[in-house]
Amino acid sequence: MKFSLKEDGKRVIVICIAAFLMALNIKSFVRTGGLYPGGATGLTILIQRVVQIFGNVEIPYSLVNLLLNSVPVYIGFRFIGKKFTLYSCLMIVLSSVFVDIVPGYTITYDTLLISIFGGLINGFVISVCLLVNATTGGTDFIAIYLSEKKGVDSFNIILALNVVILAAAGLLFGWDKALYSIIFQYTSTQVLHTLYKKYQQQTLFVVTNKAQEISEAISRECNHGATILEGEGSYGHCERHVVYSVVSSAESKRVIHAVKQTDPKAFVNVIRTEQLSGRFYQKPTE
């Protein structure tokens, strides 16, 4: 693992801020609304409430959350990346400790508002962590592992898995909070999809007279290959080439900029890719 004082210093600062926002969100929105965010956080809160109500014992959030994250952290170290997992551990530890020591501030008692705005903050914090190559822990490790191994955006799968936690919460404490928690999780997932696009793909069709140069430009920018198709312009009946390539949505703007620099007259059509099968290069996680 290589460390840079400037880059890694920025990452530590961002993670510290994200951990504080996550804790504040849990104390001010999640607990006020009686919600279950899903993943390790939701399971931790569920366990805390079960033990408190049925055993009359209050256990620290940090203790339960750190224990629940032990298996996902192992998956991170083993299959994803050591540096990535190390920064994720920092996020997990800091957010857990902050939840135990940061006071909560009740902003509103409206459960619908809590579900929406709490979900927005939760999705924002997760996205910020992922953008600096870390995660908030729990099922995020599993989602990233599936995304890298299967080549699909797995965060919707995790949303589906969280239904198990919500079902347990609904059976124990009432279905109204479980249903509001679905709104919280859906909002969080949509924010994540908007801000973090590494595991989403887009298909590029580029009509050009400089097919080889554009293929090389795509390769330089994102290490993806391209297929050159022969075509004919229907208006002028001139020979044209179509460069076909699939890139990550996060790389798309950069690639299109490189294409336009190579051939300002190129016609570029961008299509969202729903499913991809076959070899697709993903930059390895540190």
Rosetta silent file (secondary structure, phi, psi, omega in degrees, C-alpha in Angstrom):
SEQUENCE: MKFSLKEDGKRVIVICIAAFLMALNIKSFVRTGGLYPGGATGLTILIQRVVQIFGNVEIPYSLVNLLLNSVPVYIGFRFIGKKFTLYSCLMIVLSSVFVDIVPGYTITYDTLLISIFGGLINGFVISVCLLVNATTGGTDFIAIYLSEKKGVDSFNIILALNVVILAAAGLLFGWDKALYSIIFQYTSTQVLHTLYKKYQQQTLFVVTNKAQEISEAISRECNHGATILEGEGSYGHCERHVVYSVVSSAESKRVIHAVKQTDPKAFVNVIRTEQLSGRFYQKPTE
SCORE:     score description
SCORE:     0.000 S_00000001
   1 L     0.000  128.494  177.281    0.000    0.000    0.000 S_00000001
   2 L  -106.032  139.045 -178.443    1.336    3.417   -0.990 S_00000001
   3 L  -121.212  142.449  175.312    0.284    6.565    0.842 S_00000001
   4 L  -118.540  127.855 -176.138    0.429   10.194   -0.230 S_00000001
   5 H   -58.020  -42.876 -177.325    0.333   12.849    2.483 S_00000001
   6 H   -70.612  -53.698 -176.186   -1.729   15.240    0.354 S_00000001
   7 H   -67.953  -47.644 -178.240   -4.213   12.794   -1.167 S_00000001
   8 H   -71.594  -28.717  174.099   -4.627   10.528    1.832 S_00000001
   9 H   -62.768  -42.165  177.086   -4.821   13.527    4.152 S_00000001
  10 H   -62.638  -41.259 -179.182   -7.806   14.783    2.156 S_00000001
  11 H   -63.661  -41.095  178.991   -9.422   11.365    2.329 S_00000001
  12 H   -63.023  -43.175  179.938   -9.042   11.218    6.115 S_00000001
  13 H   -62.881  -45.097  179.519  -10.617   14.683    6.495 S_00000001
  14 H   -62.651  -41.982 -179.655  -13.546   13.760    4.210 S_00000001
  15 H   -65.162  -39.756  177.930  -14.095   10.488    6.073 S_00000001
  16 H   -61.717  -44.443  178.471  -14.095   12.274    9.449 S_00000001
  17 H   -65.019  -43.520 -179.984  -16.736   14.741    8.219 S_00000001
  18 H   -62.566  -40.476  179.202  -18.780   11.929    6.656 S_00000001
  19 H   -62.819  -41.071  178.937  -18.636    9.907    9.894 S_00000001
  20 H   -65.914  -43.002  178.786  -19.904   12.895   11.884 S_00000001
  21 H   -64.171  -39.820  178.362  -22.757   13.512    9.399 S_00000001
  22 H   -61.644  -45.521  179.676  -23.695    9.827    9.486 S_00000001
  23 H   -64.006  -43.111 -179.974  -23.825    9.858   13.295 S_00000001
  24 H   -63.749  -38.253  177.991  -25.806   13.103   13.357 S_00000001
  25 H   -64.194  -42.133  178.959  -28.271   11.650   10.843 S_00000001
  26 H   -64.933  -44.313 -176.953  -28.763    8.542   12.976 S_00000001
  27 H   -74.278  -37.808 -173.820  -29.257   10.534   16.177 S_00000001
  28 H   -91.453  -30.819 -177.480  -31.393   13.372   14.743 S_00000001
  29 H  -110.607  -57.247 -172.699  -33.456   11.614   12.053 S_00000001
  30 H   -60.760  -50.528 -177.415  -33.284    7.821   12.278 S_00000001
  31 H   -72.395  -34.761  177.601  -33.827    7.492   16.027 S_00000001
  32 H   -63.256  -41.200  179.846  -36.350   10.322   16.180 S_00000001
  33 H   -84.340   -7.718 -178.055  -38.434    8.652   13.496 S_00000001
  34 L    66.801   36.507 -174.775  -37.897    5.145   14.867 S_00000001
  35 L   -94.034  168.298  177.616  -36.557    4.009   11.496 S_00000001
  36 L  -128.311  102.287 -171.800  -34.351    1.106   10.405 S_00000001
  37 L   -67.651  -12.817 -176.123  -31.888    2.240    7.691 S_00000001
  38 L    91.896  169.854  179.870  -30.946   -1.266    6.563 S_00000001
  39 H    65.154 -158.718 -179.508  -27.543   -2.909    6.407 S_00000001
  40 H   -64.328  -36.115  179.622  -25.332   -3.118    9.461 S_00000001
  41 H   -62.673  -49.490  179.922  -26.659    0.231   10.755 S_00000001
  42 H   -63.630  -39.921  179.560  -30.272   -0.896   10.620 S_00000001
  43 H   -67.508  -37.121  177.159  -29.454   -4.283   12.133 S_00000001
  44 H   -62.233  -47.398  179.691  -27.488   -2.597   14.929 S_00000001
  45 H   -63.487  -39.629  178.416  -30.405   -0.312   15.781 S_00000001
  46 H   -62.651  -45.254  179.234  -32.808   -3.269   15.636 S_00000001
  47 H   -63.103  -43.712  178.195  -30.638   -5.323   18.019 S_00000001
  48 H   -56.498  -45.432 -176.987  -30.296   -2.344   20.382 S_00000001
  49 H   -70.406  -37.918  178.239  -34.072   -1.890   20.539 S_00000001
  50 H   -63.057  -47.779 -179.400  -34.782   -5.609   20.977 S_00000001
  51 H   -64.997  -38.638 -177.976  -32.289   -5.890   23.869 S_00000001
  52 H   -68.900  -42.836 -176.282  -33.533   -2.656   25.449 S_00000001
  53 H   -77.519  -44.770 -174.842  -37.231   -3.526   25.273 S_00000001
  54 H   -91.847  -22.552  179.561  -37.117   -7.250   26.014 S_00000001
  55 H  -113.302   -6.132 -179.745  -33.994   -7.370   28.204 S_00000001
  56 L    55.552   36.245  179.526  -34.126   -3.886   29.712 S_00000001
  57 L  -127.143  132.955  178.650  -30.419   -3.482   28.896 S_00000001
  58 L  -102.598  113.929 -179.335  -28.928   -0.625   26.890 S_00000001
  59 L  -104.002  147.705 -178.095  -25.891   -1.709   24.872 S_00000001
  60 L   -64.458  142.518  176.205  -23.554    0.721   23.062 S_00000001
  61 H   -59.852  -43.255 -175.916  -24.119    1.248   19.351 S_00000001
  62 H   -61.277  -39.528 -178.496  -20.388    1.012   18.665 S_00000001
  63 H   -61.459  -49.632 -177.748  -20.065   -2.447   20.249 S_00000001
  64 H   -67.663  -44.565 -176.093  -22.824   -4.015   18.143 S_00000001
  65 H   -64.757  -40.724  179.597  -21.912   -2.205   14.913 S_00000001
  66 H   -66.717  -37.496  177.805  -18.227   -3.141   15.087 S_00000001
  67 H   -66.648  -42.387 -179.373  -19.082   -6.797   15.701 S_00000001
  68 H   -66.506  -28.710 -177.794  -21.542   -6.888   12.792 S_00000001
  69 L   -85.048   -3.451 -176.055  -18.967   -5.333   10.459 S_00000001
  70 H   -62.384  -43.305  179.514  -16.281   -7.913   11.221 S_00000001
  71 H   -69.771  -48.106  175.793  -17.340  -10.293    8.412 S_00000001
  72 H   -57.998  -36.323  178.087  -17.848   -7.555    5.763 S_00000001
  73 H   -64.346  -39.852  176.442  -14.430   -6.118    6.691 S_00000001
  74 H   -60.952  -42.555  177.903  -12.870   -9.546    6.114 S_00000001
  75 H   -60.255  -40.465  179.223  -14.559   -9.654    2.673 S_00000001
  76 H   -62.703  -49.475  179.669  -13.096   -6.215    1.958 S_00000001
  77 H   -63.381  -38.160 -173.633   -9.533   -7.178    2.913 S_00000001
  78 H   -78.674  -40.070 -168.352   -9.769  -10.518    1.132 S_00000001
  79 H  -120.290  -19.827 -173.154  -11.524   -9.620   -2.117 S_00000001
  80 H  -103.112  -64.365 -179.068  -11.786   -5.845   -2.657 S_00000001
  81 L   174.954  137.170 -175.022   -8.686   -3.932   -1.559 S_00000001
  82 H   -69.339  -44.748 -179.065   -6.612   -3.431    1.578 S_00000001
  83 H   -66.575  -42.053  176.651   -6.322    0.360    1.400 S_00000001
  84 H   -57.657  -46.284 -178.576  -10.012    0.686    0.576 S_00000001
  85 H   -69.118  -34.974  178.943  -10.918   -1.513    3.545 S_00000001
  86 H   -62.028  -46.118  178.149   -8.533    0.341    5.861 S_00000001
  87 H   -68.609  -32.865  176.493  -10.243    3.671    5.170 S_00000001
  88 H   -65.114  -38.693  177.134  -13.624    1.968    5.459 S_00000001
  89 H   -62.250  -39.317  176.492  -12.621    0.701    8.905 S_00000001
  90 H   -60.169  -44.134  178.522  -11.784    4.287    9.882 S_00000001
  91 H   -63.132  -43.937 -178.807  -15.272    5.345    8.754 S_00000001
  92 H   -63.087  -47.095 -177.987  -16.938    2.474   10.631 S_00000001
  93 H   -65.125  -48.463 -178.132  -15.070    3.128   13.885 S_00000001
  94 H   -63.077  -47.103 -179.134  -15.518    6.912   13.814 S_00000001
  95 H   -63.549  -37.497  178.977  -19.214    6.819   12.925 S_00000001
  96 H   -64.607  -46.294  179.826  -19.854    4.186   15.616 S_00000001
  97 H   -66.021  -41.659  179.608  -18.096    6.203   18.314 S_00000001
  98 H   -61.116  -37.409  178.920  -19.777    9.436   17.183 S_00000001
  99 H   -60.862  -36.793 -178.657  -23.220    7.818   17.494 S_00000001
 100 H   -76.757  -24.588 -173.167  -22.466    7.038   21.147 S_00000001
 101 H  -114.490  -21.863 -178.150  -21.106   10.499   22.034 S_00000001
 102 L   -80.612  129.563  178.236  -22.750   13.030   19.686 S_00000001
 103 L   -72.163  147.129  178.431  -26.010   14.485   21.081 S_00000001
 104 L   -88.800  148.204  178.367  -29.111   14.245   18.908 S_00000001
 105 L  -123.575  117.932 -179.874  -31.103   17.288   17.764 S_00000001
 106 L   -78.759  114.670 -179.076  -34.774   16.832   16.970 S_00000001
 107 L   -93.267  -39.650  178.255  -35.515   18.832   13.820 S_00000001
 108 L  -154.802  153.998  175.836  -39.003   17.477   13.106 S_00000001
 109 L  -102.983    1.277  179.010  -41.341   14.764   14.370 S_00000001
 110 L   -73.870  112.916 -173.284  -42.946   14.261   10.951 S_00000001
 111 H   -65.491  -33.543  178.690  -41.968   10.690   10.055 S_00000001
 112 H   -66.292  -44.848  177.315  -42.399   11.215    6.319 S_00000001
 113 H   -62.622  -40.398  178.200  -40.062   14.224    6.323 S_00000001
 114 H   -61.858  -42.872 -179.063  -37.609   12.274    8.459 S_00000001
 115 H   -62.538  -42.639 -176.482  -37.722    9.354    6.004 S_00000001
 116 H   -73.560  -53.171 -175.740  -37.069   11.565    2.973 S_00000001
 117 H   -73.947  -32.989  173.614  -34.440   13.923    4.346 S_00000001
 118 H   -63.671  -39.698  176.944  -32.773   11.244    6.444 S_00000001
 119 H   -66.310  -38.196  177.057  -32.524    9.102    3.305 S_00000001
 120 H   -60.987  -46.308 -179.896  -31.070   12.022    1.342 S_00000001
 121 H   -65.497  -42.055 -179.196  -28.351   12.567    3.951 S_00000001
 122 H   -62.060  -46.071  178.465  -27.637    8.841    4.214 S_00000001
 123 H   -64.341  -37.562  178.374  -27.269    8.467    0.436 S_00000001
 124 H   -64.115  -45.450 -178.913  -25.084   11.572    0.275 S_00000001
 125 H   -63.991  -44.143  178.604  -22.743   10.290    3.002 S_00000001
 126 H   -61.422  -43.027 -179.756  -22.411    6.849    1.383 S_00000001
 127 H   -63.093  -43.634  179.757  -21.704    8.478   -2.004 S_00000001
 128 H   -60.650  -43.595  179.038  -19.054   10.801   -0.541 S_00000001
 129 H   -62.274  -45.014 -179.605  -17.294    7.848    1.081 S_00000001
 130 H   -64.505  -35.252 -179.697  -17.344    5.838   -2.158 S_00000001
 131 H   -68.062  -24.911  175.924  -16.014    8.818   -4.126 S_00000001
 132 L  -101.704   19.446  174.875  -12.940    8.941   -1.853 S_00000001
 133 L    65.390   51.321  173.882  -12.532    5.159   -2.150 S_00000001
 134 L  -148.927  179.607  176.636  -14.036    4.085    1.151 S_00000001
 135 L  -147.544  166.000  179.431  -17.408    2.869    2.377 S_00000001
 136 L   -83.358   -1.924  175.010  -19.667    3.133    5.406 S_00000001
 137 L    96.774 -169.187  177.378  -19.324   -0.614    5.948 S_00000001
 138 L    62.545 -131.850 -176.083  -21.842   -3.421    6.284 S_00000001
 139 H   -69.863  -13.755  176.016  -23.661   -4.450    3.143 S_00000001
 140 H   -60.272  -37.506  176.862  -21.779   -1.830    1.096 S_00000001
 141 H   -60.414  -43.744 -178.392  -18.809   -4.226    1.085 S_00000001
 142 H   -66.743  -40.519  179.338  -21.044   -6.988   -0.252 S_00000001
 143 H   -62.584  -43.875 -179.841  -22.548   -4.678   -2.904 S_00000001
 144 H   -67.014  -40.895  178.760  -19.106   -3.600   -4.126 S_00000001
 145 H   -60.183  -46.665  179.226  -17.849   -7.194   -4.136 S_00000001
 146 H   -66.028  -37.807 -179.676  -20.824   -8.326   -6.256 S_00000001
 147 H   -63.521  -41.656 -177.671  -20.483   -5.290   -8.544 S_00000001
 148 H   -76.000  -35.545 -177.043  -16.816   -5.997   -9.238 S_00000001
 149 H   -82.873  -34.907 -175.888  -17.174   -9.762   -9.602 S_00000001
 150 H  -101.694  -11.709  178.525  -20.471   -9.854  -11.512 S_00000001
 151 L    71.838   27.358  179.823  -20.161   -6.575  -13.431 S_00000001
 152 L  -128.037  160.827  175.443  -23.573   -5.282  -12.319 S_00000001
 153 L   -80.753  106.299 -169.886  -24.823   -2.447  -10.136 S_00000001
 154 L   -94.839    2.209 -175.746  -25.630   -4.431   -6.980 S_00000001
 155 H   -67.800  -26.881  174.286  -26.918   -1.680   -4.708 S_00000001
 156 H   -70.584  -30.659  175.941  -30.516   -2.505   -5.699 S_00000001
 157 H   -64.530  -42.184  178.303  -29.853   -6.101   -4.654 S_00000001
 158 H   -64.001  -37.103  175.890  -28.790   -4.841   -1.243 S_00000001
 159 H   -58.739  -40.788  179.025  -31.989   -2.782   -1.083 S_00000001
 160 H   -67.894  -39.470  179.376  -33.918   -6.016   -1.597 S_00000001
 161 H   -65.060  -30.405  179.897  -31.887   -7.837    1.075 S_00000001
 162 H   -67.228  -15.696  177.776  -32.690   -5.082    3.564 S_00000001
 163 H   -60.525  -29.927  178.634  -36.347   -6.099    3.326 S_00000001
 164 H   -62.856  -44.791  178.142  -35.471   -8.973    5.686 S_00000001
 165 H   -62.930  -42.708 -178.895  -34.398   -6.494    8.376 S_00000001
 166 H   -66.780  -35.697  178.388  -37.518   -4.420    7.782 S_00000001
 167 H   -64.035  -42.270  177.614  -39.739   -7.509    7.991 S_00000001
 168 H   -63.725  -43.081  179.105  -38.248   -8.375   11.383 S_00000001
 169 H   -63.939  -40.253  179.709  -38.685   -4.790   12.570 S_00000001
 170 H   -64.249  -41.757  179.151  -42.272   -4.749   11.331 S_00000001
 171 H   -65.643  -35.815 -175.188  -43.153   -7.972   13.142 S_00000001
 172 H   -85.894  -39.726 -169.482  -41.591   -6.766   16.397 S_00000001
 173 H  -124.346    4.333  178.042  -42.402   -3.052   16.506 S_00000001
 174 L   110.429  144.495 -172.449  -45.162   -2.344   13.994 S_00000001
 175 H   -81.084  -16.790 -178.263  -45.393   -2.064   10.225 S_00000001
 176 H   -64.986  -44.457  179.531  -45.714    1.718   10.018 S_00000001
 177 H   -68.353  -35.318  177.976  -42.049    2.313   10.918 S_00000001
 178 H   -64.923  -40.685  179.946  -40.935   -0.502    8.617 S_00000001
 179 H   -69.003  -39.396  174.969  -42.843    1.035    5.704 S_00000001
 180 H   -64.146  -33.714  178.498  -41.393    4.472    6.392 S_00000001
 181 H   -65.283  -30.526  176.097  -37.964    2.821    6.485 S_00000001
 182 H   -64.692  -40.006  176.658  -38.534    1.596    2.919 S_00000001
 183 H   -62.093  -43.669  178.078  -38.998    5.240    1.873 S_00000001
 184 H   -57.569  -49.439 -176.542  -35.760    6.087    3.712 S_00000001
 185 H   -69.109  -38.624  179.285  -33.834    3.307    1.965 S_00000001
 186 H   -64.529  -44.590  177.998  -35.314    4.012   -1.470 S_00000001
 187 H   -59.809  -44.726  179.890  -34.420    7.708   -1.202 S_00000001
 188 H   -61.161  -42.970 -178.950  -30.905    6.813   -0.077 S_00000001
 189 H   -65.891  -39.210  179.459  -30.438    4.384   -2.988 S_00000001
 190 H   -66.585  -39.283  176.372  -31.632    6.930   -5.568 S_00000001
 191 H   -63.016  -42.527  178.757  -29.202    9.561   -4.256 S_00000001
 192 H   -60.081  -43.200  179.466  -26.429    6.966   -4.426 S_00000001
 193 H   -66.488  -31.160 -179.921  -27.263    6.146   -8.047 S_00000001
 194 H   -73.896  -40.881 -173.108  -27.243    9.846   -8.934 S_00000001
 195 H   -92.454  -27.259 -175.248  -23.920   10.695   -7.287 S_00000001
 196 L  -122.506  114.192 -170.111  -21.935    7.468   -7.666 S_00000001
 197 L  -122.303   17.644 -175.675  -21.796    5.892  -11.123 S_00000001
 198 L   -59.036  -39.278 -174.694  -18.760    3.632  -11.096 S_00000001
 199 L   -99.246   15.977  171.354  -20.784    0.432  -11.543 S_00000001
 200 L  -106.100  143.974 -177.751  -23.184    1.888  -14.117 S_00000001
 201 E  -119.401  154.731  174.787  -22.271    1.648  -17.798 S_00000001
 202 E  -131.154  144.186  178.119  -23.061    3.636  -20.925 S_00000001
 203 E   -99.108  130.412  179.152  -22.783    2.609  -24.575 S_00000001
 204 E  -108.809  129.672  169.957  -21.158    5.071  -26.983 S_00000001
 205 E  -116.183  116.291 -176.863  -21.818    5.129  -30.726 S_00000001
 206 E  -116.769  116.084  176.580  -19.472    7.582  -32.450 S_00000001
 207 E   -92.086  121.443 -170.527  -19.940    8.357  -36.150 S_00000001
 208 E  -157.232  165.581  170.985  -16.620    9.683  -37.441 S_00000001
 209 L  -102.714    1.376 -178.978  -13.997    9.718  -40.175 S_00000001
 210 L  -122.728   56.390 -173.053  -11.239    9.219  -37.581 S_00000001
 211 H   -61.530  -45.589 -176.969  -12.249    5.852  -36.188 S_00000001
 212 H   -64.979  -43.013 -179.898   -8.780    4.570  -35.323 S_00000001
 213 H   -63.764  -38.774  179.902   -7.753    7.799  -33.577 S_00000001
 214 H   -70.194  -38.874  176.227  -10.962    7.834  -31.530 S_00000001
 215 H   -59.568  -42.139  178.433  -10.537    4.179  -30.543 S_00000001
 216 H   -66.954  -37.235  178.544   -7.049    5.012  -29.281 S_00000001
 217 H   -64.315  -41.583  177.518   -8.384    8.058  -27.406 S_00000001
 218 H   -62.502  -42.503  179.614  -10.990    5.892  -25.621 S_00000001
 219 H   -63.390  -40.676  179.166   -8.304    3.382  -24.681 S_00000001
 220 H   -65.355  -39.868 -174.115   -6.053    6.123  -23.288 S_00000001
 221 H   -73.582  -39.775 -171.536   -8.818    7.686  -21.210 S_00000001
 222 H  -140.629    7.556  175.747  -10.337    4.610  -19.581 S_00000001
 223 L    64.820   24.837  176.166   -8.503    1.501  -20.791 S_00000001
 224 L  -102.786  148.260  177.007  -11.601    0.221  -22.654 S_00000001
 225 L   -84.917  179.923  179.914  -11.546   -1.238  -26.127 S_00000001
 226 L  -149.828  158.671  176.358  -13.806   -0.348  -29.041 S_00000001
 227 E  -116.154  131.486 -179.177  -15.286   -1.939  -32.142 S_00000001
 228 E  -101.468  122.024 -179.825  -15.108   -0.146  -35.510 S_00000001
 229 E  -110.550  142.819  176.683  -18.101   -0.665  -37.797 S_00000001
 230 E   -88.109  140.530 -179.233  -18.314    0.373  -41.444 S_00000001
 231 E  -149.042 -179.692  179.854  -21.262    2.482  -42.517 S_00000001
 232 E  -139.780  130.831  177.324  -22.626    4.899  -45.112 S_00000001
 233 L   -67.692  129.232 -175.050  -24.179    8.327  -44.584 S_00000001
 234 L   -72.099  -24.949 -178.340  -27.767    8.251  -45.861 S_00000001
 235 L   -83.032  -55.054 -176.739  -27.735   11.898  -47.013 S_00000001
 236 L   -95.845   -3.343 -177.541  -24.411   12.230  -48.836 S_00000001
 237 L    52.175   39.043  177.412  -23.856    8.479  -49.377 S_00000001
 238 L   -98.261  151.214  178.275  -20.326    8.973  -48.040 S_00000001
 239 E   -67.313  133.415  177.807  -18.348    6.294  -46.266 S_00000001
 240 E  -133.502  157.753  173.376  -18.514    6.598  -42.476 S_00000001
 241 E  -119.386  144.869  177.072  -17.185    4.594  -39.558 S_00000001
 242 E  -116.220  121.260  176.993  -19.014    3.941  -36.293 S_00000001
 243 E   -95.955  121.143 -178.173  -16.934    3.398  -33.151 S_00000001
 244 E  -110.481  128.455  179.608  -18.816    1.303  -30.623 S_00000001
 245 E  -153.987  152.729  175.683  -17.651    1.135  -27.007 S_00000001
 246 E  -115.843  127.205 -178.328  -19.009    0.603  -23.485 S_00000001
 247 E  -130.380  165.220  174.251  -17.594    2.731  -20.669 S_00000001
 248 E   -68.310  143.945  178.529  -18.379    3.436  -17.039 S_00000001
 249 H   -59.613  -31.253  179.173  -20.902    6.243  -16.507 S_00000001
 250 H   -68.806  -23.670 -179.039  -18.339    7.929  -14.270 S_00000001
 251 H   -96.987   -9.703 -169.324  -15.901    8.009  -17.217 S_00000001
 252 H   -57.954  -49.528 -178.050  -18.414    8.964  -19.890 S_00000001
 253 H   -61.047  -41.609 -179.968  -17.999   12.773  -19.837 S_00000001
 254 H   -64.536  -39.785  179.926  -14.220   12.484  -19.891 S_00000001
 255 H   -67.665  -43.743  179.728  -14.329   10.055  -22.811 S_00000001
 256 H   -62.302  -38.966  177.323  -16.752   12.217  -24.820 S_00000001
 257 H   -61.345  -41.856  179.026  -14.481   15.232  -24.259 S_00000001
 258 H   -65.932  -37.396  178.476  -11.528   13.214  -25.594 S_00000001
 259 H   -63.868  -45.251 -178.535  -13.604   12.127  -28.618 S_00000001
 260 H   -68.364  -30.250  174.767  -14.575   15.708  -29.462 S_00000001
 261 H   -68.598  -37.110 -179.648  -10.969   16.826  -29.135 S_00000001
 262 H   -72.304  -42.549  178.723   -9.912   14.106  -31.544 S_00000001
 263 L  -142.112   96.471 -178.731  -12.695   14.813  -34.035 S_00000001
 264 L   -59.159  -22.073 -178.357  -14.783   17.968  -33.415 S_00000001
 265 L   -92.268    2.393 -177.510  -17.209   16.859  -36.150 S_00000001
 266 L   -65.369  143.343  175.976  -17.888   13.446  -34.582 S_00000001
 267 E  -102.462  119.796 -173.855  -21.527   12.529  -33.889 S_00000001
 268 E  -115.782  126.034  175.581  -21.825   10.866  -30.466 S_00000001
 269 E  -115.375  124.429 -177.784  -24.845    8.909  -29.244 S_00000001
 270 E  -111.093  126.339 -178.596  -24.839    7.840  -25.582 S_00000001
 271 E  -124.720  135.786  176.642  -27.171    5.049  -24.438 S_00000001
 272 E   -69.095  131.355  179.841  -27.631    3.744  -20.915 S_00000001
 273 E   -93.171  118.184 -177.384  -26.517    0.114  -20.655 S_00000001
 274 L   -80.064  -38.946 -177.702  -28.978   -1.990  -18.665 S_00000001
 275 L  -148.197  144.751 -177.520  -26.993   -5.233  -18.559 S_00000001
 276 L  -133.726  132.288  177.200  -23.517   -6.296  -19.577 S_00000001
 277 L  -127.126  132.913 -178.208  -22.126   -9.779  -20.150 S_00000001
 278 L   118.585 -174.368 -176.714  -18.489  -10.462  -20.938 S_00000001
 279 L   -75.927  126.252  177.602  -15.169   -8.900  -20.030 S_00000001
 280 L  -138.546  121.668 -174.422  -15.411   -5.292  -18.882 S_00000001
 281 L   -70.788  128.534  170.580  -12.414   -3.526  -17.384 S_00000001
 282 L  -121.958  130.310  178.103  -12.831   -2.084  -13.893 S_00000001
 283 L   -59.639  125.607 -177.193   -9.986   -0.188  -12.306 S_00000001
 284 L   -58.759  140.413  176.861   -8.812   -2.332   -9.370 S_00000001
 285 L   -78.899  135.627 -177.786   -9.719   -1.033   -5.917 S_00000001
 286 L   -66.009    0.000    0.000   -6.656   -0.236   -3.795 S_00000001
